[in-house]
Structures are given as structure tokens and as C-alpha cells.
């Protein structure tokens, strides 16, 4: 099913993404991908969520493969669409609606995937934590686009908060 989701994301991005200006979004795309790579590396032995594939498991046999496909298809697609429309909208209400749409969209996808068995939560993670995480994530993207260092600095306390909230033992690090 993740194959289908990624193809849909790719088609949506092909239609509505800002491909001619992709270079402008590239640092923020990398910020998104590196954040998830770091999460997967640190949480290797202490998962808070794990992806599963039920339609084509021979193509995407485990969490790592699924996660990499999501990083290299869905994340760039998201940034190419989200930031394009976020910055085209000049009003705060319009930007808030863009932000709200993407937060809701990501949460609905996760909720559906949770109930379809395409993702599982672990170590006390739940949809409430996902909501907080996605809200912070989509707030950071426009900041990163305009002021990357500020977004990186703002990320540090949030990462530390999650680290201590989920009591990630140093011994579990790879």
C-alpha cells in the first residue's frame, strides 16, 4: 500500500509542485529527510513507530525500505507543494489554512495507515504525540525555508523534549 501512497504523492506533486523552482526548496527538503534519517538512526533500537507493507512486501520488505521511499518521494513532494502555496498566500489566515490543511492531511494519512496496519506505534507513542510532532514539523518548514539556522536551533529543544519524554536510553543507541 505504501507503493500506492508514494505514487499518488508523486502524481500530486507532478501536478501541483513547484518543479521549476525546486532548487529553492532543496535545503528544506534535505532538512526534512535528514531529520527523519536522524530519527531512524537514533531510534533504531527504540522505535516509536514502525512502517509495514501489506500490498507489495517483496518490493518494500521492512520499515527501512518503506521509510527511505517515503523520504525520497513523499517528503520532496510535500515541500514542493506546501511551501509553494504557503508563500503564495500573503494573508496570515491563508497561511494558517495551508498549515492546517497539511497538518490534518498528514494526521489523517497516519490514522488511516494505523487502522490498515501500515504503521504501528510503540513505546507510548500515540496519535496525540503524532499531532504535536506534525504541528511542529509543518511550522518549522517555512522557517527553515527563510532562515535555516533559526529552524535548526528551534529543533534542538523539541528533539531534547521528545528524547526525555520517551526516556530513550543511551544504551539503545546503535
LUMVOMI-210534 format. One record per residue: x, y, z of N, C-alpha, C in turn. Coordinates in steps of 0.05 Angstrom, whole numbers, padded with zeros to 5 digits, always signed. Layout:
<rs>
XYZXYZXYZ...
</rs>
This chain:
<rs>
+00016-00024+00000+00000+00000+00000+00017+00025+00000+00041+00024+00013+00059+00047+00013+00068+00054-00016+00070+00034-00033+00077+00039-00061+00055+00056-00074+00030+00050-00068+00008+00065-00079+00008+00093-00068+00012+00096-00042+00013+00123-00030+00035+00140-00043+00058+00128-00047+00081+00143-00058+00075+00151-00087+00063+00133-00102+00056+00140-00130+00035+00163-00130+00016+00162-00112-00004+00184-00111+00010+00210-00104+00028+00210-00084+00043+00234-00076+00059+00245-00100+00071+00227-00115+00087+00235-00138+00070+00248-00159+00047+00236-00164+00028+00248-00184+00018+00275-00175+00011+00277-00150+00001+00303-00139+00023+00324-00141+00047+00316-00134+00070+00335-00136+00076+00342-00165+00073+00323-00183+00078+00329-00211+00058+00350-00221+00034+00349-00211+00013+00368-00220+00015+00395-00205+00019+00394-00179+00018+00419-00163+00044+00428-00150+00065+00413-00153+00091+00421-00141+00104+00442-00158+00122+00457-00145+00136+00479-00158+00163+00468-00168+00162+00451-00189+00185+00438-00200+00205+00457-00213+00196+00478-00225+00215+00496-00238+00232+00511-00218+00224+00512-00193+00240+00525-00172+00249+00506-00151+00253+00480-00158+00259+00460-00138+00285+00467-00123+00304+00481-00136+00329+00487-00122+00325+00504-00098+00305+00521-00099+00299+00539-00075+00290+00523-00051+00276+00500-00057+00265+00484-00036+00284+00462-00027+00305+00458-00042+00323+00435-00037+00334+00435-00008+00343+00457+00004+00353+00456+00031+00331+00447+00051+00307+00456+00047+00285+00448+00065+00278+00418+00061+00279+00409+00036+00275+00381+00031+00296+00364+00046+00321+00373+00044+00342+00359+00059+00338+00360+00089+00329+00383+00099+00323+00386+00128+00303+00365+00136+00282+00361+00120+00261+00341+00125+00273+00313+00125+00288+00307+00104+00299+00280+00101+00320+00274+00123+00338+00293+00127+00359+00288+00148+00347+00285+00175+00326+00300+00181+00312+00297+00207+00301+00269+00210+00289+00258+00189+00278+00231+00191+00301+00210+00191+00322+00214+00176+00345+00196+00177+00356+00195+00205+00359+00219+00217+00370+00220+00244+00351+00206+00264+00325+00210+00261+00305+00196+00277+00308+00166+00275+00310+00156+00250+00312+00127+00246+00338+00116+00257+00360+00131+00255+00385+00122+00266+00385+00121+00296+00376+00143+00309+00375+00144+00338+00355+00124+00350+00333+00121+00336+00311+00104+00347+00312+00075+00337+00335+00068+00325+00337+00041+00313+00329+00019+00332+00337+00021+00357+00330+00000+00377+00309+00009+00397+00295+00030+00391+00274+00041+00409+00253+00055+00392+00240+00040+00374+00221+00052+00356+00197+00065+00370+00188+00087+00359+00162+00098+00368+00141+00093+00347+00149+00089+00322+00131+00079+00301+00147+00062+00282+00132+00043+00270+00145+00024+00250+00125+00022+00227+00136+00024+00202+00120+00021+00178+00119-00009+00171+00096-00017+00159+00092-00044+00150+00080-00042+00122+00086-00062+00105+00075-00063+00078+00058-00088+00075+00033-00085+00066+00016-00108+00063+00008-00114+00034+00013-00096+00015+00005-00100-00012+00028-00112-00029+00052-00100-00027+00075-00110-00042+00100-00113-00023+00098-00132-00004+00120-00135+00015+00147-00143+00002+00146-00155-00022+00171-00162-00035+00185-00137-00046+00170-00116-00051+00182-00090-00060+00192-00074-00037+00176-00073-00016+00183-00058+00009+00181-00077+00033+00203-00092+00037+00201-00114+00057+00202-00106+00086+00211-00081+00092+00212-00074+00120+00211-00044+00124+00212-00036+00149+00210-00007+00157+00231+00010+00143+00255+00000+00141+00277+00016+00129+00271+00023+00100+00263+00003+00084+00257+00007+00056+00233+00026+00053+00212+00022+00069+00189+00039+00067+00196+00067+00074+00211+00070+00096+00218+00097+00106+00235+00112+00085+00254+00098+00072+00271+00111+00052+00254+00120+00028+00235+00103+00019+00218+00111-00003+00201+00136+00004+00191+00136+00028+00175+00159+00038+00193+00184+00038+00217+00181+00048+00235+00204+00050+00241+00216+00022+00246+00198+00003+00255+00208-00023+00232+00213-00044+00208+00206-00036+00185+00212-00054+00165+00231-00040+00155+00223-00017+00134+00239-00003+00145+00266+00008+00169+00265+00020+00179+00289+00032+00185+00311+00011+00199+00305-00010+00203+00326-00030+00176+00336-00042+00158+00317-00047+00132+00325-00058+00117+00343-00039+00118+00337-00013+00105+00354+00007+00117+00382+00007+00143+00384+00008+00156+00411+00009+00150+00426-00017+00152+00413-00040+00147+00427-00065+00119+00438-00068+00100+00426-00055+00072+00435-00055+00067+00455-00032+00074+00446-00008+00068+00462+00016+00080+00489+00015+00105+00491+00010+00118+00517+00010+00110+00535-00014+00105+00522-00036+00096+00538-00060+00070+00553-00053+00051+00539-00042+00025+00552-00036+00026+00568-00010+00043+00560+00009+00045+00575+00034+00055+00603+00029+00075+00606+00012+00087+00632+00007+00072+00648-00014+00056+00635-00030+00039+00649-00049+00017+00664-00035+00009+00653-00012-00012+00664+00004+00000+00685+00022-00009+00710+00019+00002+00732+00034-00011+00736+00061-00036+00728+00064-00051+00733+00089-00044+00712+00109-00045+00720+00135-00039+00702+00157-00061+00680+00158-00086+00688+00151-00108+00668+00152-00103+00647+00130-00095+00656+00106-00089+00637+00085-00066+00619+00092-00046+00629+00104-00023+00613+00112-00031+00593+00134-00048+00603+00152-00057+00585+00174-00074+00562+00162-00090+00568+00141-00106+00548+00128-00088+00528+00113-00067+00537+00100-00047+00520+00087-00035+00501+00108-00026+00513+00129-00013+00498+00151-00033+00477+00162-00057+00486+00168-00077+00468+00179-00084+00445+00161-00086+00451+00135-00092+00430+00115-00071+00409+00116-00045+00417+00115-00023+00397+00114-00021+00381+00140-00025+00395+00163-00024+00380+00189-00047+00360+00189-00071+00368+00181-00094+00350+00181-00089+00327+00161-00079+00334+00138-00074+00313+00117-00055+00292+00127-00032+00300+00139-00013+00281+00149-00025+00264+00171-00040+00276+00189-00052+00262+00211-00074+00242+00201-00089+00250+00182-00110+00231+00171-00096+00208+00157-00075+00213+00142-00060+00191+00130-00049+00172+00151-00038+00183+00172-00027+00166+00194-00049+00150+00207-00072+00163+00213-00094+00150+00226-00105+00126+00209-00108+00132+00183-00117+00111+00164-00096+00088+00163-00071+00095+00161-00050+00075+00160-00048+00059+00186-00054+00071+00208-00054+00057+00234-00076+00036+00234-00099+00043+00223-00122+00025+00223-00120+00004+00201-00103+00009+00181-00099-00011+00159-00075-00029+00166-00061-00024+00188-00038-00040+00196-00013-00032+00180-00012-00008+00168+00011+00001+00153+00031+00015+00170+00023+00022+00195+00041+00034+00214+00033+00024+00242+00052+00021+00259+00045+00013+00287+00060+00032+00305+00048+00039+00327+00060+00057+00347+00072+00039+00370+00094+00049+00381+00108+00034+00402+00119+00053+00423+00126+00042+00446+00139+00057+00468+00124+00082+00476+00098+00079+00479+00080+00101+00488+00074+00123+00468+00082+00119+00443+00075+00138+00422+00045+00133+00415+00031+00155+00409+00002+00153+00401-00004+00177+00383-00029+00178+00374-00037+00199+00356-00034+00227+00368-00036+00229+00394-00032+00255+00407-00003+00265+00403+00016+00247+00406+00044+00254+00401+00049+00260+00371+00036+00244+00354+00038+00250+00325+00027+00277+00318+00005+00285+00331-00006+00311+00326+00014+00333+00334+00025+00332+00357+00045+00351+00366+00069+00352+00346+00079+00328+00339+00102+00326+00322+00097+00339+00295+00074+00332+00283+00067+00342+00256+00062+00373+00257+00050+00382+00278+00046+00411+00281+00073+00426+00282+00092+00416+00298+00118+00429+00300+00133+00427+00273+00131+00403+00260+00145+00398+00235+00136+00418+00214+00109+00421+00210+00100+00439+00189+00103+00469+00197+00106+00475+00222+00113+00502+00230+00142+00508+00223+00159+00488+00226+00188+00492+00221+00195+00495+00191+00179+00483+00173+00187+00484+00145+00188+00512+00133+00168+00529+00137+00171+00557+00127+00194+00572+00140+00198+00567+00166+00220+00580+00180+00247+00571+00167+00249+00545+00163+00274+00535+00151+00278+00546+00123+00257+00549+00108+00260+00559+00081+00271+00588+00081+00262+00604+00100+00271+00632+00102+00297+00635+00118+00299+00620+00141+00321+00623+00159+00329+00596+00170+00345+00581+00154+00352+00553+00162+00364+00550+00189+00382+00568+00197+00395+00566+00223+00375+00569+00246+00356+00587+00242+00335+00590+00263+00319+00565+00266+00312+00552+00244+00297+00527+00246+00313+00505+00259+00339+00503+00253+00356+00484+00266+00357+00488+00296+00361+00513+00304+00362+00520+00332+00336+00514+00346+00313+00520+00333+00287+00515+00345+00282+00485+00347+00294+00469+00330+00290+00440+00330+00303+00427+00355+00325+00438+00364+00340+00425+00385+00324+00421+00411+00310+00442+00421+00295+00437+00446+00272+00417+00442+00260+00417+00418+00239+00398+00413+00249+00370+00412+00272+00365+00399+00284+00339+00399+00292+00330+00427+00303+00348+00442+00311+00341+00470+00286+00335+00487+00265+00351+00483+00240+00346+00497+00230+00317+00491+00229+00310+00466+00220+00283+00458+00239+00261+00469+00265+00267+00468+00285+00248+00478+00279+00241+00508+00275+00262+00524+00270+00258+00552+00242+00248+00558+00222+00257+00542+00195+00248+00546+00192+00218+00541+00207+00208+00521+00205+00180+00515+00228+00164+00527+00243+00176+00544+00263+00163+00560+00280+00144+00543+00292+00155+00522+00309+00139+00504+00335+00134+00517+00340+00108+00525+00365+00102+00538+00389+00103+00519+00411+00114+00529+00435+00116+00513+00444+00088+00504+00439+00068+00520+00448+00041+00514+00433+00030+00489+00410+00041+00483+00395+00031+00460+00404+00044+00434+00421+00064+00435+00431+00076+00411+00449+00056+00397+00448+00057+00370+00463+00038+00354+00492+00044+00355
</rs>
